[in-house]
């Protein structure tokens, strides 16, 4: 049985000269600028410590920028109150709920918090239940609705977290390495889901082949600086990969799909 819940319309995201540094310490992110059109997918890639997680934390307002701006369509993210921004942007993080006794439906219902006057009212209204049921259906989680979150596999838990974010009815979805700790099948399932979700997506990814396959654009960070931005086929070349990750890279064409595939190796002496 289908649901009448209408998904929100995806929003554009515009980031201009975004920087962040802690009160004491060096600047972690340096004057980063990019835009994501409505309904498009941006993959943020880079070596460990490049600034990926810091950028995402700025986008979902866990950190406040030292300088620069973030606009959702024509609205300044930092001129909204927290509840309004949570209706615009939802995040799926690597950290998952610690209360494993909650049911899948209860976890997903937490996504309704920004739309209600009280935390305790989250998910209790008729409209809220319709939205939770629609998220369960969309993520094919109906059979798990009353299961304890703690009994699920890693891939199933990740789908629940995406469903919770969808119940928040955001226009933009941010994901922090959504394939981390998943086996190959569950990685592909999560990425296929993200590709077809219909929202504006910003996700960090470790796997450059996944970034090239699923993202419309990639943003490449290195030591807090942007060193590449644009379509994967134009940005992800051997020279840039070498610069960003300090490895050698080769590109192969897969048959019969015709897709490009990267392989990597440690640099030999003298290799640039």
Secondary structure, DSSP 8 states (H G I E B T S, - for coil): ------------EEEEEEEEE-SSS-EEEEEEEEEE-TT-EEEEE-STTSSHHHHHHHHTTSS--SEEEEEETTEEGGGS-HHHHHHHEEEE-S---S-TTSBHHHHHHGGGGGGSS-GGGTT-SHHHHHHHHHHHHHTT-GGGTTSBGGGS-HHHHHHHHHHHHHHTT-SEEEEESTTTT--HHHHHHHHHHHHTS-SEEEEE-S-HHHHHHH-SEEEEEETTEEEEEE-HHHH--HHHHHHHHSSEEEEEE-TTT--EEEEEE---TT--
